[in-house]
């Protein structure tokens, strides 16, 4: 970055006129003092010289060095002419007076220089204090702003107010938005604000600066300012403060978003647990009561009625479980405990469980040799397979054979259940995994809720797999699902 | 019988009394802890989901001062929940709603000591840092007495009676819990872990109770 420490100030015609007037007024003041002592009050030469020095110091402090230097020369000439013998002449007879005049001139000019320098230092110190106060106010206000968006909006208005610039604009890379404050200024265009820049662009003659806003090497955006620019140090500090303010707002926003999401997840889980509890508690009493009654010897009619209560309690329980499971899947709250699983073991255990209902069915299991382990939750995959077998049983003629196969390929294990049922027509194949969908042909004939396959689909997809059906009406159906192959190290 | 639902307590009381059990009811965890310390039951049926201190916490409190068999009743049926309950010191876990016959079978299994007769295995085991006396049911590890729950003790006794041989999961479950069991490998994982914590000098590298991959467990006294 170039430029000095002083704020850039343009030289206007008014200031030129002021300067010229001061250059005339400075010797005029000296002339007045000389006239006063020459005509009104007579005093010794020392008094006159000291009074002139005082006036010159005043001029240097109030107006500047050039005015003071002009005044000094005029004072030396005037003092020599009116007060040193021979009076009324510029001639100097006594060599001592040469020394006095030279000492006067040197003292006047040097003291003027010192006075001007001290004044400049004071002004600089005031300027620094103002800048530091501005930065402090800016840091305070940036740290108090809320979201990253409102922080960016507040930022530009605060920079204008606190730093005293004319226009401020900030382009953020987070959302690719530009925030502006102050009159539109063509000096900071959108292209300039959006450009990648490592270095600041500062043009003090035009009063425009575009400073990159970075934090830890990451570019967050660019800050553009026009008008009376602060020093380079202040520009850098402002850019850094802006970076911290934006980053802080973004972190806060992310944290509050994460917390809100967490609370909503916790609430969802708690609600589902409460629902499960509230539905299942009365079912528990009914089931316990009726099974307790069934444990005693009963007349046939009584036993039949109690068995109906028991079976219906079971059915209600399954319905509640299915509805809750569907809600869990849709809420993304299915907790899979994925481990390396032997698919043949899942098939074996499902068949063992379904043994009572499979008794009249020849079941063929075809497993590819050297089948790798699947990365899956045993219970959930078993549920999917149970659902497919259950469907195959419901929708194929009694006694017809079923085939279960498992093969691996392309990082997946595909499990298929084949039946020799009536098949599913093409239109219905597309909708069969939809929630509550029931095939027209079976809607009133086969019991079911229309949630089983939708749940199976949810479970398979939660594993990162896919479920599909191929079917030939009249020939039967093949329901298949894929599971990812386990890729980690086996831990026993 | 600890459950916050009065209807469930009513059904259970009616059924259990019908099967000649004496039943004391508690409405929540705090109530249960007071009553159990006063009445010293032979078995606790404990609901998992209760207001105030829940089933798990109540189970842990009970277990810290008592060997009473505890069966957890819960509407949740995930393996995670079962393991959490067993880890808290429960002996068994049954999912609501349940058939009464199943609950009665599990109550009988929990009250029954494992069917290994003392004659079938050694009366004592003694190594450099482990001493087990099966007759007095006392265990000392490096001279310090350790308390085992009845199920932990029965599990250890069965493994010791088959010392050196790998015992399959199903056999172990049926020997310790009863003939209705066999599909609860998570029970074994939890109980074996607890046993290892109590008797192994370094539970992470067990030297007495060894895992036989894909088969079961084996006791080694050497």
Interface residues (C-beta under 8 A of the other chain):
Chain A: X273 X276 X277 X280 X281 X282 X283 X284 X285 X286 X287 X288 X289 X291 X292 X294 X295 X310 X313 X317 X335 X337 X379 X492
Chain B: X5 X7 X8 X10 X11 X12 X14 X15 X18 X49 X73 X75 X76 X78 X79 X80 X96 X97 X98 X99 X100 X101 X103 X104 X211 X213 X214
